[in-house]
Amino acid sequence: MRRSRFPFIMTGLVLAFFYLPILILVVDSFNAARFGGAWRGFSLKWYGRLFHEPAIWEAARNTLVIALLVTFISLILGTTAALALHRFARSRLQRFHYTLVYTPLVVPEILMGISLLMAFVASGIELGMLTIILAHVSFCVSYVALVVLGRLQDFDYTIMEAAHDLGASGWTATRRVLLPMLAPGLAAAGLIAFTLSVDDFVITFFVAGPGATTLPIRVYSMIKHGATPLINALSTLLLALTFTTVFVSQRLSKSGALEGGQ
């Protein structure tokens, strides 16, 4: 009996739908033409012009600083929230806490952006880097808490009790036992928070102030002015950075697994 080719064809179509636009973007970044409608020859001039655009690199710096701070704050708040929810999950108050954690995940981004803008204006907080950080933390904490909660589902608290029985203090047991066992979940949660912060546009668009332009907002401004080749070059560099990071992380995880097996 011959196997059906339909699953293979559908898989190919889905992969083409996802990756063909990215491939076209990368190819157009090397196109000498101002617009991507026709191929005018191979050229690196858009990459050269990209490195002479200080506004782009300033936006990239702002994005990186914001993402790192948001990741650090979200990891602390999200991890403590996950520990509290896991240890006291049966009380009625904790059900309300669960609702507070899940709410930022289901509220539309435009609604959250407007509400945060109104809250900052009513509080007299000047829009800028601080408001972007606070806005990003407000939804990244939920993702961190849920990821760490998933890791805690398989955590055996008898290990902590054994550490206490051996004379370890609460802080020592947390630092030497709990955090190392939660490290994979914390790393995954941190990567998610970092990615969401770098990628966010809608909420950032509402709460950003003068001098606090992030990379997504800068790209949006460039699109309105027709700087498509520069955007293609910038996107290609970001793709290369992403693939390099994934490759290095996989190599490190494999080497760590081999060392652990030995």
C-alpha positions as CSV (number, residue, x, y, z in Angstrom):
1,M,0.0,0.0,0.0
2,R,1.4,3.3,-1.1
3,R,1.7,6.0,1.5
4,S,-0.2,9.2,0.9
5,R,1.9,12.2,-0.1
6,F,-0.7,14.7,1.3
7,P,1.0,15.1,4.7
8,F,4.3,15.8,3.0
9,I,2.8,18.3,0.6
10,M,0.9,20.1,3.4
11,T,4.1,20.3,5.5
12,G,6.0,21.7,2.6
13,L,3.3,24.4,1.9
14,V,3.2,25.4,5.6
15,L,7.0,25.7,5.8
16,A,7.0,27.7,2.5
17,F,4.3,30.0,4.0
18,F,6.4,30.6,7.1
19,Y,9.9,30.8,5.7
20,L,9.6,32.0,2.1
21,P,8.8,35.7,3.1
22,I,11.9,35.6,5.4
23,L,14.0,34.3,2.5
24,I,12.7,37.0,0.2
25,L,13.6,39.6,2.8
26,V,17.1,38.3,3.2
27,V,17.6,38.3,-0.6
28,D,16.3,41.8,-1.0
29,S,18.7,43.1,1.6
30,F,21.5,42.4,-1.0
31,N,19.5,43.9,-3.9
32,A,21.0,47.1,-5.3
33,A,17.5,48.4,-6.2
34,R,15.7,50.9,-4.1
35,F,12.6,48.8,-4.1
36,G,12.4,45.0,-4.2
37,G,10.3,44.7,-7.3
38,A,13.2,44.0,-9.6
39,W,16.7,42.6,-9.1
40,R,19.4,45.2,-9.9
41,G,22.5,43.3,-8.9
42,F,24.2,42.2,-5.7
43,S,25.2,45.0,-3.4
44,L,26.2,45.6,0.3
45,K,25.4,49.3,0.2
46,W,22.3,49.0,2.4
47,Y,24.5,47.4,5.1
48,G,27.0,50.2,4.7
49,R,24.3,52.8,5.1
50,L,22.8,51.0,8.0
51,F,26.0,51.4,10.0
52,H,25.8,55.2,9.3
53,E,22.3,55.6,10.9
54,P,22.9,56.6,14.5
55,A,19.1,56.8,15.2
56,I,18.8,53.0,14.5
57,W,21.7,52.1,16.8
58,E,20.4,54.4,19.5
59,A,17.0,52.7,19.3
60,A,18.7,49.3,19.4
61,R,20.6,50.4,22.5
62,N,17.4,51.5,24.2
63,T,15.7,48.3,23.3
64,L,18.6,46.2,24.7
65,V,18.8,48.2,28.0
66,I,15.0,48.0,28.5
67,A,14.9,44.2,27.7
68,L,17.7,43.4,30.1
69,L,16.1,45.4,32.9
70,V,12.7,43.9,32.2
71,T,14.1,40.4,32.2
72,F,15.8,40.9,35.5
73,I,12.8,42.4,37.3
74,S,10.4,40.0,35.7
75,L,12.5,37.0,36.8
76,I,12.5,38.2,40.4
77,L,8.8,39.1,40.6
78,G,7.6,36.1,38.5
79,T,9.6,33.5,40.4
80,T,8.5,34.7,43.8
81,A,4.9,34.8,42.5
82,A,5.2,31.3,41.1
83,L,6.6,30.0,44.5
84,A,3.8,31.6,46.4
85,L,1.1,30.3,44.0
86,H,2.6,26.8,44.1
87,R,2.9,26.6,47.9
88,F,-0.5,28.1,48.7
89,A,-2.6,27.1,45.7
90,R,-5.6,25.8,47.6
91,S,-6.7,29.0,49.3
92,R,-9.5,31.2,47.9
93,L,-7.1,34.2,47.9
94,Q,-4.7,32.3,45.7
95,R,-7.4,31.7,43.1
96,F,-7.8,35.5,42.9
97,H,-4.0,35.7,42.5
98,Y,-4.1,33.2,39.7
99,T,-6.7,35.5,38.0
100,L,-4.3,38.4,38.3
101,V,-1.5,36.5,36.8
102,Y,-3.5,35.2,33.8
103,T,-5.3,38.5,33.1
104,P,-2.3,40.2,31.2
105,L,-2.1,37.2,28.9
106,V,-5.7,37.6,27.7
107,V,-6.2,41.3,27.7
108,P,-5.7,42.8,24.2
109,E,-2.5,44.7,23.9
110,I,-4.1,47.9,22.6
111,L,-6.4,47.9,25.7
112,M,-3.4,47.4,28.0
113,G,-1.5,50.1,26.3
114,I,-4.3,52.6,26.6
115,S,-4.9,51.7,30.2
116,L,-1.2,52.0,31.1
117,L,-1.0,55.3,29.4
118,M,-3.9,56.7,31.3
119,A,-2.5,55.3,34.6
120,F,0.9,57.0,34.0
121,V,-0.7,60.3,33.0
122,A,-3.0,60.2,36.0
123,S,0.0,59.4,38.3
124,G,2.0,62.3,36.8
125,I,4.8,60.0,35.6
126,E,6.7,61.4,32.6
127,L,6.6,59.1,29.6
128,G,10.0,57.6,28.8
129,M,12.3,54.7,29.5
130,L,10.8,54.2,32.9
131,T,7.2,53.9,31.7
132,I,8.3,51.4,29.0
133,I,10.1,49.3,31.6
134,L,7.1,49.3,33.9
135,A,4.7,48.5,31.0
136,H,6.8,45.6,29.8
137,V,7.2,44.2,33.3
138,S,3.4,44.2,33.8
139,F,2.9,41.5,31.2
140,C,6.3,39.7,31.2
141,V,5.8,38.8,34.9
142,S,2.8,36.7,34.0
143,Y,4.8,34.7,31.4
144,V,7.7,34.1,33.8
145,A,5.3,33.0,36.6
146,L,3.6,30.5,34.4
147,V,6.9,29.0,33.1
148,V,8.3,28.7,36.6
149,L,5.0,27.2,37.8
150,G,5.3,24.5,35.1
151,R,8.8,23.7,36.4
152,L,7.6,23.6,40.0
153,Q,5.0,21.0,39.2
154,D,7.8,18.3,39.1
155,F,9.8,19.7,42.0
156,D,10.1,17.5,45.1
157,Y,10.0,19.7,48.2
158,T,11.4,16.8,50.3
159,I,14.8,17.8,48.9
160,M,14.4,21.2,50.6
161,E,13.4,19.5,53.8
162,A,16.4,17.2,53.6
163,A,18.7,20.2,53.2
164,H,17.1,21.8,56.3
165,D,17.6,18.6,58.2
166,L,21.3,18.7,57.3
167,G,21.6,22.2,58.8
168,A,21.2,24.4,55.8
169,S,19.5,27.7,56.4
170,G,16.5,28.9,54.3
171,W,18.7,31.1,52.1
172,T,21.4,28.4,51.7
173,A,18.8,25.8,50.7
174,T,17.2,28.2,48.2
175,R,20.6,29.2,46.7
176,R,22.2,25.7,46.6
177,V,19.1,23.5,46.0
178,L,16.0,25.3,44.8
179,L,17.5,27.7,42.3
180,P,19.8,25.2,40.6
181,M,16.9,22.8,40.1
182,L,14.8,25.7,38.7
183,A,17.6,26.9,36.5
184,P,16.2,25.5,33.2
185,G,12.8,27.0,33.8
186,L,14.4,30.3,34.9
187,A,16.5,30.4,31.7
188,A,13.4,29.7,29.5
189,A,11.4,32.3,31.4
190,G,14.2,34.8,31.0
191,L,14.5,34.2,27.3
192,I,10.7,34.6,26.9
193,A,10.6,37.8,28.8
194,F,13.6,39.2,26.9
195,T,12.1,38.3,23.5
196,L,8.7,39.7,24.4
197,S,10.3,43.0,25.5
198,V,12.4,43.3,22.4
199,D,9.5,42.5,20.1
200,D,6.7,44.5,21.7
201,F,5.4,47.4,19.6
202,V,1.7,48.1,20.5
203,I,2.1,48.7,24.3
204,T,5.5,50.5,23.7
205,F,3.9,52.8,21.2
206,F,1.5,54.2,23.8
207,V,3.8,54.5,26.8
208,A,7.0,55.7,25.0
209,G,8.0,59.3,25.4
210,P,10.6,61.6,23.7
211,G,14.0,60.1,23.5
212,A,12.8,56.6,24.4
213,T,12.4,55.2,20.9
214,T,12.8,51.4,20.7
215,L,13.7,49.4,17.7
216,P,10.2,48.3,16.7
217,I,9.0,51.9,16.9
218,R,12.0,53.0,14.8
219,V,11.3,50.4,12.2
220,Y,7.7,51.5,12.0
221,S,8.8,55.1,11.5
222,M,11.2,53.9,8.8
223,I,8.5,52.0,7.0
224,K,6.4,55.2,6.8
225,H,9.3,57.1,5.1
226,G,10.0,54.3,2.6
227,A,13.4,53.0,4.0
228,T,12.6,49.4,3.1
229,P,16.1,48.3,2.0
230,L,17.6,49.4,5.4
231,I,14.8,47.5,7.2
232,N,15.7,44.4,5.2
233,A,19.4,44.7,6.1
234,L,18.6,45.3,9.8
235,S,16.2,42.3,9.8
236,T,18.8,40.1,8.2
237,L,21.4,41.1,10.9
238,L,18.8,40.3,13.6
239,L,18.1,36.9,12.0
240,A,21.8,36.1,11.9
241,L,22.1,37.1,15.6
242,T,19.1,35.0,16.5
243,F,20.4,31.9,14.7
244,T,23.9,32.3,16.2
245,T,22.4,32.6,19.7
246,V,20.3,29.5,19.2
247,F,23.3,27.5,17.8
248,V,25.6,28.5,20.6
249,S,23.0,27.7,23.3
250,Q,22.4,24.3,21.7
251,R,26.2,23.6,21.6
252,L,26.5,24.6,25.3
253,S,23.5,22.4,26.3
254,K,25.0,19.4,24.4
255,S,28.4,19.9,26.0
256,G,26.8,20.2,29.4
257,A,24.8,17.1,28.9
258,L,28.0,15.2,27.8
259,E,29.9,16.4,30.8
260,G,27.0,15.4,33.1
261,G,26.9,11.9,31.6
262,Q,30.6,11.5,32.2
